Structure formats: structure tokens, C-alpha cells
């Protein structure tokens, strides 16, 4: 049976970033367990690939810190490792007086977080940036970028293996058992023992944490985000990124436009309850996981909100009716037509919900004496992955130092 000093469950961008920083700062024997045979099969590879520079997060918050630092560090990392990354900028378009007023909030947050921005107060100024976008005002952030998240994840994997980290693929962790000194992990391939555990299992992080008595006040509720791709002859409709003004009461941004590093333009995502943690099609159903969601006290309390019920119905409508999705897309770019959009990929967000029915909006990592459970690497998880992984690695190093001092 293999034994490692530190075992990281989850070979996504947060797990691999943690391995990177641990391997750079310590001589510990580190392993990463990834349940799939290929990396970036789930959240780390099924996202919009946008680097969010941090203008939408409260000053002083972990989100703001991780996003601003993460954007800067990711651009440097991509340049060093040959990962496609283009600084395109993002245009947040206001359609109503209420939305225009919220642009001032974005501006004040950008100012406090050190994010470059510009306020545009006319349709003419909007069209200087995006000729087909329509609105009465907009917020422009030039530092937003598009990155190939799959290539980034593989670059991290190559780097950590070069640093001596053991990467196991095809090792789905089925059971974690606490031992007097560390943990015993039963996987689909072999058993592994470890002194320290980092649970960065994304969609399944809460399930694994619950096995060792951690995080029982929370559960992951999966929300599927579906994307359409604009036909190649119509990609002129979006030159960079076009976003709606965010609703501060909701964690989901709404349908928006993103030009990717390969030149494709994607539109989406919606945010519909997935009937399983890996139910990527709207016809996919995992009955056991769906029952777990529907019987969860926190989910039932979440649905007591009339706002959430209204949003849920609207998002479900977009999932099953292309006409409804197109209408949402036309709010920002009226020239887009239903025939311009073709089904692309879907991702699933591991949205953490507390027992009292609250959507957990901030990063959440619960520490014990010998483990870190990353229960919520919430958006912008890709953007934040380098500083967030360093944060988790620092926690493990402190555990090791505390343990050594007691010897």
C-alpha cells in the first residue's frame, strides 16, 4: 500500500495549484488523486475560461483578493508556460436606470480593488467597444482576459510532476477513513494512506468531508450551465466579452457573450438545477443524487424564496426552449438570431448551500488538525486558483510545522 505525506483529492485547477505550491515550498511526499483518466473533465475544463479582474467583489473580501491577484498571476503563468491567454476586456452593459445606477457600485469596487475601469454613458461609446451591443450605459474593464482552462490545468499537472508530485488518474476516492495518524483512502484503483489530506474534490467535496465528520452544515447542490456557440460567420457580433449587470442577490450572472482564445464566441450559461452532480445533459438523471438534493433541508428552504423560484423557472425555460435562451441573448445583442446559435458544452457548478437555505457565495475551506476540505471554490474559481491553492498549501505547511514542534 502506498503512503504519502500529503494526498490531494481532485486534480482540478485548485488541487493542482495546491500541489504546485506545496512542492515548491516543502520536501513533503505529495500525491494528487484524480478520478477521471483525463484532467479538466469537470469544473476546471467546463467553464467560460474568463479571468475576472475583481471589480464585482466587495473590497477586503477573499473573493476580491483572490480575483485581483489571481488575474495578474494567471496572465504571468500562461505567458511563462505557453498557455493561450488573451486580454480582451469586458463590457458590462446596463439596460435600465436601476442597472446604470449599479455601475457606480462596480466602479467604486474597482477603485478600491485596484482594477482599471472606464464608465461609458452613451450608446455611441458602447459601440466603440462592441458595435452590436445595445444599452444606455456600460462599465468597461480592460484587464479581463480569456484563457484556455484545459491547457492551463494540464500545464499545472506537468509542472507538479516535474516537481516530484505523484499524479494518479483513474483513482476515484470511494471512502475516506480517519486513522490515529492520518487517513486511509479507498479508491477505485488502489488503497492509499496519507498523513495529511486536502479534499479538493469539487462536485463531490462535501460527500467526502461528511465521511470524516466535517461540513455537515453544508451540501453541494449542482447547477448546470449550458452554452451555445455562435456560428463562425456571425462571430463579428461579439469582439470581446459582453456581460449583463449582475444582480447582487444572485450568485449567477446570467447569459453573456465570451470570445474564447480559439476565436469562437460562446453565449451562456443559464443556471438550472442539475438532476445529478454530473448530469451535463438536460435529459440526464441520477435518481439517488436527485433524491439527495430534493430531501436536503437547505435546498427546501432555498426554494421558499419567491425570487429563487422565479429564477429557477426562468432558467429551466431557457434550458428546454431555445427560443427563451435566444431572447435572453438578444437583450445584450439584439441582432443575434436563433439560427446563429448552436448547442455547445455544459458545465456544472458545485454550489454550496447551507442548512438554513443560504447560497454560500464566498470561498470556504474547513481545516482540521490534519486536513483541509475545500467545500466552496466558488466562482471565480479558475481566476482565483493560484492564490487559493497557495492559501490551502500554507494551511498544510502550518499543520506540518505544528506537528513537528510537538515532537
KOLKETI-777312 format. One line per 10 residues: for each residue x, y, z of C-alpha. Coordinates in pm, 1 decimal. Example, Ala and Ser with C-alpha at 12.3 -4.5 7.8 and 13.67 -1.06 7.14 Angstrom:
<nodes>
1230.0,-450.0,780.0; 1367.0,-106.0,714.0;
</nodes>
This chain:
<nodes>
0.0,0.0,0.0; 128.6,341.9,-97.4; 182.6,609.3,169.0; 223.9,981.6,107.3; 280.2,1277.4,338.4; 8.2,1479.6,165.6; -267.0,1347.3,-58.6; -481.0,1588.0,-257.5; -814.5,1452.5,-376.7; -910.1,1623.4,-701.3;
-686.2,1700.1,-997.9; -860.0,2022.6,-1097.9; -704.4,2368.2,-1102.2; -736.7,2421.3,-724.0; -600.0,2077.9,-631.6; -307.7,2107.0,-875.2; -234.6,2464.2,-766.6; -216.4,2339.8,-407.5; 24.8,2066.3,-518.5; 233.8,2323.8,-707.2;
279.4,2548.8,-405.8; 340.3,2261.1,-163.9; 601.2,2106.8,-392.3; 778.7,2441.2,-433.9; 790.0,2520.0,-62.6; 844.0,2178.9,103.7; 1013.6,1841.6,63.9; 693.3,1656.8,150.1; 592.9,1348.6,-48.9; 279.2,1470.1,-230.5;
19.2,1284.6,-434.5; -281.5,1402.4,-635.1; -574.5,1166.7,-694.9; -796.6,1234.8,-995.5; -1096.6,1011.4,-1054.9; -1102.8,1060.4,-1433.0; -841.8,930.7,-1676.2; -815.0,1278.3,-1828.6; -783.0,1609.1,-1646.6; -1024.3,1905.0,-1657.6;
-1326.1,1683.2,-1726.3; -1547.3,1875.7,-1485.2; -1547.9,2230.5,-1341.2; -1186.5,2311.2,-1432.0; -1245.5,2244.3,-1800.9; -1616.8,2314.5,-1839.0; -1626.1,2689.1,-1776.4; -1621.5,3008.9,-1980.1; -1244.6,3047.1,-1943.9; -1274.9,3408.5,-1829.3;
-1029.5,3574.9,-1591.6; -1237.0,3810.7,-1377.9; -1020.0,4102.0,-1260.1; -1217.9,4163.6,-939.3; -1443.8,4463.1,-999.6; -1757.9,4288.2,-876.2; -1639.7,4177.2,-532.1; -1661.1,4366.3,-200.7; -1331.8,4537.8,-112.2; -1138.4,4347.9,151.4;
-1314.4,4018.2,79.1; -1134.1,3693.7,-3.1; -1304.4,3695.9,-341.8; -1167.2,4040.1,-424.4; -819.4,3949.5,-304.5; -806.9,3616.0,-487.1; -957.4,3753.9,-810.8; -730.7,4056.5,-846.3; -417.0,3866.2,-750.5; -528.5,3559.1,-943.8;
-583.5,3750.5,-1268.2; -235.7,3903.0,-1252.2; -64.4,3576.8,-1161.4; -257.6,3371.2,-1416.9; -152.0,3600.5,-1701.5; 211.9,3563.7,-1594.7; 174.3,3187.1,-1560.8; 18.5,3149.6,-1904.2; 290.5,3360.0,-2065.1; 561.8,3150.3,-1899.3;
405.7,2812.5,-1979.4; 268.5,2881.5,-2327.7; -99.1,2861.2,-2228.3; -332.5,3058.0,-2461.0; -448.2,3373.2,-2281.8; -578.7,3693.5,-2439.0; -652.1,4018.7,-2258.4; -975.7,4116.9,-2433.0; -1153.7,4328.3,-2172.8; -1518.5,4303.3,-2069.0;
-1812.0,4536.2,-2126.7; -2087.8,4527.4,-1862.3; -2396.0,4672.9,-2030.0; -2679.6,4847.4,-1843.3; -3025.3,4842.0,-1998.7; -3226.5,5024.0,-1730.4; -3183.7,5315.6,-1491.6; -3154.3,5073.8,-1199.4; -2878.6,4879.1,-1376.7; -2699.8,5201.7,-1469.3;
-2701.3,5306.0,-1104.0; -2534.9,4975.7,-1010.8; -2246.9,5056.3,-1247.0; -2137.6,5310.5,-986.3; -2111.9,5027.1,-733.8; -1888.7,4834.7,-975.2; -1679.1,5147.0,-1024.7; -1631.9,5203.3,-650.9; -1535.1,4838.1,-600.7; -1295.8,4850.1,-893.6;
-1139.2,5163.5,-748.7; -1094.7,5003.6,-406.9; -962.7,4676.7,-550.2; -714.6,4843.3,-783.5; -889.9,4733.1,-1101.6; -866.3,4950.2,-1413.0; -1204.8,5062.3,-1547.9; -1396.6,5316.8,-1752.9; -1761.2,5426.0,-1733.2; -1940.9,5475.0,-2064.1;
-2257.3,5686.1,-2060.5; -2392.5,5654.4,-2413.1; -2479.9,5406.2,-2684.6; -2217.3,5566.1,-2907.3; -1940.7,5493.6,-2653.5; -2062.7,5136.8,-2610.8; -2042.1,5079.0,-2985.0; -1682.1,5198.9,-2991.3; -1605.7,4881.1,-2797.4; -1880.0,4647.9,-2920.3;
-2056.5,4759.9,-3240.2; -2356.8,4528.4,-3190.4; -2414.4,4567.9,-2816.0; -2710.0,4783.0,-2710.3; -2754.4,4965.5,-2380.0; -2783.5,5306.9,-2218.6; -2454.1,5288.7,-2027.5; -2171.9,5045.4,-1958.3; -1877.0,4962.2,-1738.1; -1557.1,4864.9,-1920.2;
-1275.4,4665.4,-1757.5; -981.1,4618.4,-1997.1; -795.4,4367.6,-1776.2; -1048.6,4085.4,-1818.0; -899.3,3801.5,-2018.8; -986.0,3473.9,-2187.5; -778.4,3166.3,-2108.6; -778.4,2804.5,-2225.4; -865.4,2644.3,-1892.1; -797.1,2288.7,-2007.4;
-445.7,2371.8,-2127.5; -386.9,2561.2,-1804.1; -485.4,2256.5,-1596.7; -251.3,2033.4,-1796.8; 31.4,2287.5,-1760.9; -11.9,2270.4,-1381.9; -8.6,1890.8,-1399.3; 316.4,1886.0,-1597.9; 475.6,2130.6,-1356.5; 384.1,1941.8,-1039.0;
504.1,1612.6,-1183.7; 832.3,1780.0,-1273.7; 849.2,1888.1,-907.1; 816.2,1524.6,-797.0; 442.8,1507.7,-720.6; 278.4,1171.4,-795.8; -33.5,1213.6,-1010.6; -276.7,922.9,-1004.7; -550.3,931.9,-1270.3; -839.4,686.5,-1275.7;
-842.8,686.2,-894.4; -1192.6,774.6,-774.3; -1192.0,809.1,-396.0; -1478.8,597.1,-266.3; -1413.9,607.4,105.0; -1202.9,811.5,348.5; -1139.1,665.8,693.2; -970.5,856.3,975.7; -680.9,676.1,1141.3; -477.4,754.8,1455.7;
-216.9,921.8,1235.5; -370.6,1034.0,910.3; -619.6,881.3,670.8; -686.2,562.9,476.3; -827.9,627.1,129.0; -1007.6,355.6,-60.8; -1012.6,431.5,-434.0; -1147.7,259.0,-743.2; -792.0,151.6,-824.7; -592.7,102.6,-504.9;
-574.0,196.2,-137.5; -357.5,484.3,-18.6; -257.9,608.7,324.6; -166.6,968.3,395.4; -60.5,1185.3,687.2; -234.4,1499.8,561.9; -541.6,1527.0,342.9; -654.3,1801.8,106.9; -1007.8,1749.2,-17.5; -1044.1,1947.3,-340.3;
-1294.6,1710.4,-498.8; -1521.9,1981.4,-638.2; -1867.5,1841.7,-703.1; -1804.8,1561.7,-451.3; -1608.7,1753.4,-185.4; -1899.4,1769.5,59.3; -1965.6,1394.4,33.9; -1605.6,1310.8,120.9; -1594.0,1567.4,401.5; -1909.2,1423.2,556.8;
-1741.5,1080.0,573.6; -1496.5,1215.5,829.5; -1746.0,1431.2,1018.1; -1668.4,1765.3,853.4; -1905.3,2017.1,695.4; -2238.1,1860.0,787.9; -2397.8,2205.0,781.8; -2345.6,2225.9,405.9; -2425.7,2033.8,90.1; -2336.7,2080.1,-274.5;
-2634.7,2148.6,-498.4; -2534.7,2111.9,-864.8; -2643.8,2378.8,-1112.0; -2591.4,2312.2,-1481.2; -2479.5,2596.9,-1705.0; -2542.8,2538.0,-2074.7; -2360.8,2722.8,-2352.3; -2442.8,2791.6,-2713.4; -2180.5,2871.2,-2975.6; -2226.3,3145.9,-3232.9;
-2188.3,3024.7,-3591.2; -1848.4,3122.1,-3738.7; -1999.1,3365.8,-3989.6; -2166.7,3562.5,-3708.7; -1886.7,3589.3,-3451.0; -1847.5,3956.4,-3551.3; -2143.9,4020.2,-3317.6; -1904.4,3996.4,-3020.6; -1548.5,4121.7,-3037.9; -1453.5,4066.9,-2673.4;
-1686.8,3990.3,-2379.9; -2033.5,4137.3,-2324.5; -2191.6,4094.0,-1981.1; -2519.0,4197.6,-1819.3; -2517.5,4398.3,-1497.4; -2502.1,4144.5,-1211.7; -2785.3,4101.6,-964.6; -2625.4,4138.5,-618.2; -2882.3,3898.7,-469.6; -2794.3,3610.3,-701.3;
-2470.3,3412.3,-749.0; -2546.6,3352.6,-1118.6; -2451.3,3617.7,-1369.1; -2698.4,3543.8,-1646.1; -2648.0,3486.9,-2018.0; -2344.5,3667.8,-2157.2; -2103.2,3660.5,-2450.4; -1742.0,3542.8,-2437.7; -1484.2,3534.7,-2716.5; -1251.1,3243.3,-2646.8;
-881.0,3213.3,-2722.2; -958.8,2995.4,-3027.4; -1175.3,3271.7,-3178.9; -1506.2,3102.6,-3103.7; -1782.1,3303.7,-2937.3; -1990.1,3128.0,-2673.7; -2316.1,3250.9,-2523.8; -2439.4,3147.1,-2180.5; -2460.6,2997.9,-1937.9; -2803.1,2960.6,-1790.1;
-2817.6,2815.0,-1436.0; -3061.1,2528.5,-1399.7; -3077.6,2266.0,-1125.5; -2894.4,1956.6,-1249.4; -3059.4,1621.6,-1174.0; -2723.5,1477.8,-1066.9; -2374.6,1601.3,-986.2; -2250.6,1513.5,-1333.8; -2578.2,1548.4,-1527.1; -2439.7,1750.0,-1816.8;
-2741.2,1696.4,-2045.0; -3088.6,1816.5,-1955.2; -3203.4,1457.7,-2007.8; -2951.4,1312.2,-1759.0; -3090.5,1197.6,-1424.2; -2913.0,1033.5,-1129.8; -3205.4,924.3,-913.8; -3002.1,873.8,-594.9; -2837.4,1215.7,-619.9; -3163.0,1385.8,-719.4;
-3330.6,1239.7,-411.5; -3039.4,1365.9,-200.7; -3089.3,1717.7,-338.8; -3466.0,1726.4,-304.2; -3465.1,1593.7,52.7; -3189.8,1828.8,170.2; -3326.5,2071.2,427.6; -3118.9,2358.9,293.5; -3248.4,2312.8,-61.0; -3610.8,2306.7,54.3;
-3553.3,2629.4,248.7; -3383.3,2784.3,-54.5; -3695.6,2723.9,-260.8; -3910.2,2906.3,-5.2; -3775.2,3225.4,-160.5; -4014.2,3359.5,-426.7; -3714.9,3516.0,-602.6; -3534.4,3181.5,-627.7; -3849.6,3008.4,-754.2; -3892.3,3273.3,-1021.1;
-3528.6,3245.9,-1126.3; -3546.9,2865.0,-1126.3; -3848.1,2869.1,-1359.6; -3686.2,3120.8,-1593.1; -3360.8,2922.8,-1611.0; -3543.8,2593.9,-1665.8; -3732.1,2756.8,-1951.8; -3403.2,2858.2,-2115.4; -3272.7,2503.3,-2083.3; -3560.0,2336.5,-2266.1;
-3663.0,2617.1,-2502.8; -3401.1,2759.7,-2737.1; -3636.6,3049.0,-2813.2; -3623.3,3158.3,-2448.8; -3243.3,3131.3,-2445.3; -3218.5,3338.0,-2764.0; -3445.1,3605.4,-2615.6; -3212.1,3634.1,-2315.9; -2912.3,3664.0,-2550.4; -3089.4,3933.6,-2756.7;
-3117.4,4157.2,-2451.7; -2749.2,4245.3,-2493.5; -2709.1,4190.8,-2869.8; -3045.1,4231.1,-3049.1; -2900.7,4119.9,-3384.6; -2838.7,3764.3,-3263.8; -3089.9,3521.0,-3416.2; -3196.4,3172.6,-3308.3; -3027.3,3019.3,-3614.0; -2698.6,3188.2,-3514.6;
-2677.5,2971.6,-3200.4; -2579.8,2606.5,-3184.6; -2561.0,2386.6,-2875.5; -2213.3,2367.9,-2728.6; -2089.9,2221.5,-2398.7; -2232.6,2241.1,-2047.5; -2067.0,2276.3,-1709.7; -2191.6,2214.3,-1358.4; -2128.1,2449.9,-1070.6; -2082.4,2289.3,-730.1;
-2294.2,2547.0,-547.6; -2268.2,2504.7,-172.9; -2593.5,2555.5,18.5; -2609.5,2583.3,397.4; -2871.6,2404.9,606.0; -3055.6,2733.0,659.5; -3111.3,2766.0,284.8; -2841.7,3021.8,203.3; -2625.7,3011.1,-108.2; -2263.3,3022.0,9.8;
-2103.9,3294.8,-201.3; -1751.3,3306.9,-57.7; -1465.8,3056.1,-77.4; -1489.4,2806.2,207.2; -1214.1,2571.7,322.1; -1266.2,2396.0,655.8; -947.1,2299.6,839.1; -886.6,2030.7,1098.9; -557.3,1930.7,1262.5; -451.9,1727.5,959.2;
-683.0,1814.1,671.1; -823.2,2093.9,458.2; -1164.2,2044.0,299.5; -1225.8,2285.2,11.3; -1604.7,2288.6,16.4; -1656.5,2602.2,-189.4; -1413.7,2713.2,-458.1; -1695.0,2928.4,-591.2; -1673.1,3149.3,-899.4; -1431.8,3289.9,-993.7;
-1260.5,2959.6,-906.7; -1045.0,2942.3,-1220.1; -931.7,3303.8,-1181.1; -852.3,3250.7,-812.2; -684.3,2912.4,-844.1; -320.9,3020.4,-799.2; -363.6,3232.2,-481.8; -634.2,2999.8,-346.6; -410.5,2696.0,-395.6; -127.0,2879.9,-222.0;
-363.7,2962.0,66.0; -452.4,2592.2,106.8; -86.5,2489.8,78.7; 8.2,2737.6,352.5; -250.7,2578.5,581.6; -95.9,2233.6,527.5; 254.7,2367.3,588.8; 137.2,2520.2,917.4; -10.8,2184.2,1019.4; 319.2,2011.5,946.5;
513.7,2277.3,1139.7; 277.7,2246.8,1437.0; 312.2,1868.7,1432.9; 694.0,1888.8,1417.0; 707.6,2136.9,1706.3; 524.1,1888.8,1928.9; 767.4,1606.3,1864.3;
</nodes>
